[in-house]
Amino acid sequence: MHIPVLKEEVMQYLNPKRNENFIDCTIGEGGHTFAILEKTGLSGRVLGIDKDNRNIKLVKDKAKQNNFSNRLIAKEDNYINLKKIVQKEKFSKVSGFLFDLGMSSWHIDSSKRGFSFQKDEILDMRYSIKDELTAWDIVNSWPPEEIESILKSFAEEKFSKKITSAIISRRKIKKIDTAIDLAEIIKNIFPKIKKIHPATKTFQAIRIAVNSELQNIKKALPDAIEILEEGGVISIISFHSLEDRIVKTFLKQSEEITVITKKPVVPSPKEIINNARSRSAKLRVAIKNKTK
Ligand SMILES: C[S@@+](CC[C@H](N)C(=O)[O-])C[C@H]1O[C@@H](n2cnc3c(N)ncnc32)[C@H](O)[C@@H]1O
């Protein structure tokens, strides 16, 4: 099960009230969405989006069990299509947005898509199995310059050249099929590094490339501001520095909003003890300015 990150803090900032509407761009298993729906009866609705069909099915089932079906619209889609989805659903008067970026615990633990470097699973890393590009394609067929480039720009990997040449040498002999295969190739270059697995950044970069994560968030944030009601709240949880930089810069530069988190909100020590995966989370929040 995915434990929702910074749930109390997100709820404080979104402050959902009766009959208000919200958009959860990354509904996942619905941890934040159901907390919002609890507060927005009798007619407040949530439009929830997720690329992963498994999560959409799951939240629809949960909504049925908890009598929320009539107030939850769950869409299997990429939030990059936010404007189109909102138009199609005629969803309006949006009091708040949530983006809880990246992957869910299910993706790492149970999806069997090679997100974890500890697992003997085919290198896939897609959030939507309907997408074409997989991690396998990247490591086994991309030219070295492109692999090196994503390692640098999506993970700031200092050893991008070394790692790329190890990948290229190995794939000439045998295809790199599984997450463990890839992790081992990188581990063999840095046998002495023990604290953080030396493949951590490579896995991050490949996952970001497979799912176009940085492009998606760059496109969706201005669209969300356009859709948001004046006085409405936009909240974004990011999990690594590149993502957070994009969010921070956007919020700072956008003239239509006022940032209300001077510093990013981070999980309490208690939350980190209960859920180690929350440790790198950063929440930033802004309010859409009123024009009158
Ligand atoms: C961190 S999880 C969200 C967890 C959720 N807040 C909860 O508490 O259960 C992020 C989710 O966003 C989805 N996702 C990632 N990129 C997406 C995109 N571009 N469009 C739609 N969903 C996306 C993933 O499939 C994943 O389920």
The ligand as a MOL file (V3000), in Angstrom:
LIG
                    3D

  0  0  0     0  0            999 V3000
M  V30 BEGIN CTAB
M  V30 COUNTS 27 29 0 0 0
M  V30 BEGIN ATOM
M  V30 1 C 3.5260 9.5020 -5.5670 0
M  V30 2 S 2.2530 8.7090 -6.4310 0 CHG=1
M  V30 3 C 0.8050 9.4970 -5.8630 0
M  V30 4 C 0.2840 8.9170 -4.5740 0
M  V30 5 C -1.0400 9.4600 -4.1120 0
M  V30 6 N -0.9800 10.8580 -3.7530 0
M  V30 7 C -1.5390 8.6480 -2.9460 0
M  V30 8 O -1.5180 9.1510 -1.8150 0
M  V30 9 O -1.9140 7.4810 -3.1290 0 CHG=-1
M  V30 10 C 2.3990 9.3880 -8.0260 0
M  V30 11 C 1.4290 8.8220 -9.0530 0
M  V30 12 O 1.4790 9.6790 -10.1980 0
M  V30 13 C 1.3400 8.9010 -11.3570 0
M  V30 14 N 1.9380 9.6920 -12.4290 0
M  V30 15 C 3.2430 9.9710 -12.6420 0
M  V30 16 N 3.3910 10.7750 -13.7060 0
M  V30 17 C 2.1390 11.0370 -14.1840 0
M  V30 18 C 1.6210 11.8140 -15.2570 0
M  V30 19 N 2.4230 12.4870 -16.0690 0
M  V30 20 N 0.2940 11.8470 -15.4270 0
M  V30 21 C -0.5400 11.1710 -14.5990 0
M  V30 22 N -0.1090 10.4090 -13.5710 0
M  V30 23 C 1.2090 10.3420 -13.3620 0
M  V30 24 C 2.0360 7.5920 -11.0650 0
M  V30 25 O 1.4960 6.5700 -11.8330 0
M  V30 26 C 1.7450 7.4290 -9.5510 0
M  V30 27 O 0.6370 6.6110 -9.3630 0
M  V30 END ATOM
M  V30 BEGIN BOND
M  V30 1 1 1 2
M  V30 2 1 2 3
M  V30 3 1 2 10
M  V30 4 1 3 4
M  V30 5 1 4 5
M  V30 6 1 5 6
M  V30 7 1 5 7
M  V30 8 2 7 8
M  V30 9 1 7 9
M  V30 10 1 10 11
M  V30 11 1 11 12
M  V30 12 1 11 26
M  V30 13 1 12 13
M  V30 14 1 13 14
M  V30 15 1 13 24
M  V30 16 1 14 15
M  V30 17 1 14 23
M  V30 18 2 15 16
M  V30 19 1 16 17
M  V30 20 1 17 18
M  V30 21 2 17 23
M  V30 22 1 18 19
M  V30 23 2 18 20
M  V30 24 1 20 21
M  V30 25 2 21 22
M  V30 26 1 22 23
M  V30 27 1 24 25
M  V30 28 1 24 26
M  V30 29 1 26 27
M  V30 END BOND
M  V30 END CTAB
M  END
